[in-house]
Amino acid sequence: MWQEFQAHMWLYISIPFISGFIGYVTKVVAIEMMFSPLEFVGIKPFFGWQGIVPRKAVKMATISVELMTTRLIRAEEIFARLDPKRIAKEIEVPMTAAVEEIVHEVAQTYKPGLWEAMPDFARQKVIKKVQAEAPAVVEAVMTEVQKDVAKYFDIKHMVISNLLKDKSMLNDIFKKVGRQEFRFFSNAGFYFGFGIGLIQMVCWLIFKQGWMLPAFGGFVGFFSDWAALQMMFRPLEPKKYLGITFQGLFLRRQHEVARDYAALISKQLLTPANMVEELCRGAMSDRIMDLIHRHVRLMIDNQSGMVKPLVVYAVGTKQYIEMKANVAERIMAQLPETMKHMESYAEDAMDIRNTLVERMQRLTPTEFEGMLRPAFKEDEWSLIAVGAALGFLVGELQVHFMLAQ
């Protein structure tokens, strides 16, 4: 055996390195299969692949939002931190600029020439009064929303719809939260493979059986996937063995992960812009529209003053009512753009990033595991199976190479 080893020393030495390479490559492939491609590639339903996270986007997004809304932050809490008066002040300038155009366009729509025919003082009176009251309408609407947030705003719908609209964002959450774990997962594959490869080298030297290399290759792919996953998430709680403390790699990084996760969520998902978009165009936007209609109708009736009879006489009662509804709809349509001017204030006031950091750091190990583990648990068996299959194929190529020498 020693003579055999000396005669083909580099071939034997290559066995553990090739085994380590198998372990590493199967992990890289497994990680890539989790996230890519975003859409199904191949012939549906069986011949092809779509990344596990994008394919299970609805379930993944639901898991993420359940943790977020039950343990980390509530919509009522977010909105309670906003001052409606301050919001009205922040949007006063852009809202005032939009009002004159809205009033002019609506008047022209319902009675062409009426607006121009009105005395200038009457036009200016209507515009200035509506301009003065428009921010107050937003203030009143925000005040009512704060009283019953659940009636007007669905944070779960907002988060899930945004994650499904941009599946790459869902990928980013898992990738950035678990970036060190994924690196460890790949590297661990090499070390596990190299260790098993040393045993493989000795067995080949002694027995030289053709089935051994593919069998070992399959085992390396299978075992290294399984063992690396266990090391990432187990044990949940710190445990001492022989004076050394062990805990799952992901769980040990709880404070660091909390900061990364909070920064990502506060900048891309729980943003003032997304919240305004959900209010104006989300699942409960019809209720916000009714609220704005009510306040706009009151505003127009109160502020039209002495010119109201003239307008009603000119266009008719029915069209006057429609005009008020049209003004409300245009204000609603303009709101997302107008509200951009209060985003800086809202971001500071809501303080979502610091809130998430603080509360994530207090999660139990089981709750914290639920942030990343679902990405692995979903179809975990398929990742391990692919690792084993790839290891077997490389081992089969290896045995042909070894026997040819």
Secondary structure, 3 states (H helix, E strand, C coil): CHHHHHHCHHHHHHHHHHHHHHHHHHHHHHHHHHHCCCCCEEECCCEEECCHHHHCHHHHHHHHHHHHHHHHCCHHHHHHCCCHHHHHHHCHHHHHHHHHHHHHHHHHHHCCCHHHHCCHHHHHHHHHHHHHHHHHHHHHHHHHHHHCHHHHCCHHHHHHHHHHHCHHHHHHHHHHHCHHHHHHHHHHHHHHHHHHHHHHHHHHHHHCCCCHHHHHHHHHHHHHHHHHHHHHHCCCCCEEECCEEECCHHHHCHHHHHHHHHHHHHHHCCCHHHHHHHHHHCCCHHHHHHHHHHHHHHHHHHHHHHHHHHHHHHHCHHHHHHHHHHHHHHHHHHHHHHHHHHHHHHHHHHCHHHHHHHHHCCCCHHHHHCCCHHHHHCCHHHHHHHHHHHHHHHHHHHHHHHHHC
